[in-house]
Amino acid sequence: MPEFRSVPESDREAFHTLVTYAFRPDAGPVEEFDPDDVPAPWQVGDRYGLYDGDDLLTTCKHIDFRTRLRGDVHDLHGLSVVASPPERRRRGHVRDLLAGSLEHSRSEDVYLSALWPFKRSFYAQYGWATCTRAVKHELDPAALSFAPAHGHGEFVELTADDWERADAVHDAHGERYELTMDRTEEWWRKRVFAGWDDDPYAYGFERDGELAAWVTYTFEDGDETALRVRDWACVDHDARLALLRFLADHDSQVDALHLWTHPDEDLLDLLPDTDDVDAELHLCPMVRLVDVPDALEALSYPADAAIDLVLDVDDPLADWNDGAFRFAVADGEATVEAVDSGSADVRLGVGTLSQLAAGYRSARDLAAVGDLTGDESAVANLADALPERPTFLREGF
């Protein structure tokens, strides 16, 4: 029986070779592995694999995050670099790896898991569900020249040593979004200010000596020269306008600008002329409850929410979640206990419950499209306990 376990240092080259084939095949076969030459972004996270004896079948990483959710901060495992070699695919190894990942997270009392899918339907069948949307904009940078010149502040170049200042801006920007991460120094240094091949440019907007906005970006040459924004944040609307003007001032240098935003911050409502702007709404990361009782009991609830429901949860991967649970909320706290499924008030999959817990979708919307079933009163009570909230899990991993 294959075993999920930590990848030792002796298998680091095998791990790197397998992951490189899966995610950077254009780089060609790994001819010589030097751990000291591994780019900084590759260094983040703990390596795991599915083993048959000493044979590494599939790989993944767990990245330790702390994320904001419904007024509190919770541990979350970012599941990354899930990969298998071509000669071992279609044998169920990845399914076994995912099951092992959940078991390991549960053993560490981590009850939230998130990932970026290569194919959404693949991970949906195992219980992960979309938790964030974002808008991708492609436009001529000159289209941002409507933003006023930033005479009330100045832009300065940033380095990784400025991570704490940038972190304060990130936190202020993310206050209104569920799933905003509490970024660590390692994340800032190795994933924000560092790149896979080349490090990004980083600039910040200062007002009275205080950082009010920042942006990291790269340049790309192809059919057109483009400035691609990797990450950004601002503390208020004026700082956002200053950032847009900074990007507009690259109009003599690049032909196009690529910029991602949350849907409630997209540029279409700001630009005076949107005729030549391409804006596409994208589904982004997926989230999953690792342990339903622990996750639901850890959340905070509206003080006036008072419910007592039986949820019949379908989980295709974690048998400890697959069943019925009495879910009672009072005075802002929940108690959850396993019960007989015959008395269920609401039936739903673990992915749907994960979206409810994150605030990504409301119980009423989920019921309207058939993702959960229950009578009108039960759905209304569930909506009261887990109201919809704006979500923005923006880290790439």
N, C-alpha and C positions, 0 to 999 in steps of 0.2 A: 504494500500500500504506500503510495507516494506520501512524503512528509514535508510539511511547511516548516522551514526553519531559517535561522539567520545564516547569511552567506559569510563564511570565514574569509580572512585575508588571503588564504591560499587559493581561493576561488575567485578572487577579485578580477583577474584577467578574463576568466570565462564569463563572468557577469558583464563586464564591460564589452566584450566581443558580441555577446548576444544582444545587449541593449543597442549597441551601435548599429548592428544589422537591422534591427527593428525600426529605429528612429532616424538614423543617418546613413541609409544604405548608399547614398551617392558618394560618401567618403571612401568607399571601397573596403576590402577586408582589412582587419587590424593586423598589421605586419609585426609591430613591436609595441608592447604595452609598457608605458612608464607611468606609474601612479603619480609621480610628481608633476606630470604634464597634463593631468586631467583638469579641464577647465573648472573654474570655481563653481558654476551652477551645478555641475555633476556631483559635487562633493556634499551637497545638502541631502540629508535623509539617511535612514538606516536600510541596508540591503537585506532582502529576503528572497528566498527561492523555494520552489517545489522540487524536492529531491527524490530520486529513485536510487536508494543506496547513496553512492558518492556522485551520481550523475545529476547535474543541474538541468532540470527540464524546462522551467519557466522562471521568470524574475519579476520582482516588484520592489518598490521602496515605500516605506512609511515615513512621512515628514510630519514631525510634531508641530501642530499649530495650536493656538488658543484663539477662539473665535467668539465674537459677540452675538448673543442670541437671546432675545426677549428680556433685555435688561441685565443679563449676567454674562460671564465669560466662561466658556466651556472648552475642554480638550477636544481636538478633532485630529484624526489621522488623514493627511493627504496621501492618497494612494497613487503612486506614480510609476512610470516605466514598466508597466505590465507588458511583458514580451515573451514570446516563445519562438524558437527557431523554425524555419519552414519545414524541416523534416519531421517535426513532432506536432504539427498543427492538426486540428480536427479530431483530437483524441480525448478531449475533456480535461486537459491539463490546466487550462486557464480557469475553468470553473472550480477545480480543486484548489487552485492557488487563491482565488477570491474567497472561497469558504475558509481556507486557512488564515487569510488576512483578517477576516471578521473574528474568527476564534481568538487570534492573537490580540487584536484590539480589545476584545471583551476581557481577556485575561489581564490587560493593563488598565481596566476600568475606563476605557475610552469608548464612548457610546455614539460617536458621530464619525462618519467616513465620507470623504468627497474625492472626486476624480474628474479629469477632463477626458471625455470619451473619444475614441477613434471612430466609433459608430454608436450612436445613441441607443438604437434598438438592442444592441448586443448587451450593454450593461443594464438596460431596463428590464430584460428578462431575469436578471439576478437581483432586482430590487433597488437599484439606484434610480434616481429621478431628477429631472432638471430643477435647478434651484436659482438660476440667475439668467437674465437676458442682458444684452448689451447692443449698442448701435455702432456699427462700423461706418465711418465717414471717409470718403475719398473726394478731394476737392483741390482746386487751385488755391495755394496759400494766399493769393491776393484777395480771395473772397472774404478773408478775415480782416481786411484792412479797415472795415467799419469800426473796429474796436479802437477806442481813443488811445493816443500815445500815453505811455505810462510815465508821466512827468512827476508823479507823486511817490515814485519809488525807483528802484534800479534792479537790473538783473545781474547776478553774480554767478560765476562758475562754482559748482559744488563738487566735493569729493566724498568718498565713503566715510570720512571722519565727520561729515555733517549729518550722519544718519539720524542722530537724536532730534535735530532741528526738523529734518524732513518727516520724521515719525510723528511729531506733534501736529504737523499740517495734515498728514494722512489720517490721523485719528480724528481731527476736527472735521475733515471732509466726510469721513465714514460714520459719523455719529448717528446719522439718520438711516443707515442701512444695516439690516441683519446680515450676519456672516462676514462682517468686516473683521479682518484678522488683527490680532495683537502681534505685530511683527517683531521679530527678534533682531538683535544686532547681526547675527549670522545671516539672516535673510536679507537684510539691507546690504550687507557687504558682498555677499556671494550671488544674490539673485536680482537685486535692484541696480546696484552700481557696477555689477560685473556682467559680462556677456559670454556667450558660448565660444565665439571666435575673437571678437573685439569688444571692448567695453563700450557702453553707450556714452554719449554726451549727457551731461547733467547740469542744469541751470536752475537757479532759484530766484524768486522775486522778493526783494526785501523792502519793507516799509518801516522807517524809523528803526532800522537795525534788526527788525523781527522778520523771520521768514513767513511769507503769506501764501506762496505758491511754489511749486517746483515741477520740473518735467525732465524725463530721460528719453532719449531718442537716438536713432541711427539713420544713416543715409544709405540708399540703395540705388545702384545703377542698373538700368535695363533699357527697355524701349523708351522709358522716361526716367528722369532722376527724381527720386522721391525721398521725402523726410517721413520716417515712420516713428510715431510716438509710441514708446513702450509703456510708459506709466506716467501718471500726473496726479496732482491733487492741489486743492486751493482751500482757503479758509472762508472765502465769501465771494460774492458776485464780482466785485471790483477786481479782486485778485485773479479771478477767472478771465475777465476781459483783458487784463494785462498779459496773461499767459497767451491768449489768442493773438494779441498784437505782436508778441514776441515771435510766434510762429509765422504770422503774416509777413514779418520782415525778412523771411527767407525766400520771398517770391522771386528775387533775382538769382537765386541759387538752385532752386528745385522747381520741377514742373508740377509736382503733386504732393499733397499732404495726406497721410493716413492717420486717423485718430479715432480711438474708441471712447465711448461714453456710456454711462448708465442711461436707460431710456428717458428718464425724467430730466436729463441734462443734455439731450441731443441738440445739435446745432441748428436744426431746421427752424426752431422758434426764435433764434437769434439773428440769423443771417437776413439781410435785406433782400438778397437775390439768391434763391436756391435752385435756379434752373439747371446749373451745371454741377450740382452736388449729388453724388451717389451716396445714399444712406440705406444700409441694410440692417435689419433686425436679426440678431443671431441668438440662438440658444447656447448657453455656455456650460459651466460645470454642472455636475450631478452630485446629489447628496443622498445619504442613506443613514437610517438609524441602525446602529450596530446591535444595541440591546434595547428593545422597546420599553420594558418597565423602567429600567434605569434612566433612559433618556427622558421619558415623560415625567418622571418624578423629579428630575433635576431642573426642569424648566420652571420659570415663574409665570404666573397667570394673572389676568385682571382681577383686582380685589373683589369685584362684584360678580365674578363668574361663579356659579354654583351648579354643578352638573353631577350626574351619576349615571354613566352609560356603560354598556358592555360592547367592546370593540372586538370583532372577529377579524383577525389579521392573517393575511396570506403571505408567507415568506418562502420563496423557492430555494433559499440557500441556508438560512439559519433556523434550525428546528426549534430553538428556544424562543423564537418570535412567532412561530407558526401555531396560532391558536387564539383563544378568546381571553380578553383581559377586562376586568372591571376597572374603569377609569373614572375616578371621583375627584372633583376639584372643589375646594372651599378655602376661603381666606387666602387666595393667591398661591396655594400649594396643591399638589396632586398626590394621590395614593393609587397604586396600580397593583392588581393581583390577578393571577391566573384563575379562570373560572370555566364552567362548562359552556361550550360554544352554542348550545341550543337556545340560550337566552339572549343572543346578540341583538343589539339595537342598531349597530352600524357595521357593515362589512366593507373591507377595503384592503388593498395590497400595502405592503410595507413601503413601497415607493410613494404611494399617495399619502400615507401617514407621515412620511418624511417631509414631503412638500408642505403639509399642514403644520408640522412642528416648526419648520423654517420660516413660515409665513409667506411662502412663494405663491400659494393659491388658497382661496377661501373654501370652506366646506361646502358652501352653496354652489360655487362654480364647479367644484369637483363632482358634486351630486348631479348637477345639470348635464354634465357630459358622461355620466355613468361610471366615473372612476371610483365612486363610493355609493353605497346604497343604504337607505334608512328612511324612516318616516320623517315628515317635515319638522316635527318637534325635536327629534334627535339631531338632525342636521343643524338646526338653528342653535341648539345648545353647544354643539361641537364648534360652530362658528364663533360663538361668544367666548369659548375657552381659548381658542387658537385663532385669533383674528389675523387677517391678511396684513402683511407688513412688506415694505420695500426691501429687497435683498440685493446684495452686490458682493459676490465672492470674486474678487478681481485678480487674485494671484494665479500665475501660471505655474504649473508643476507637473 
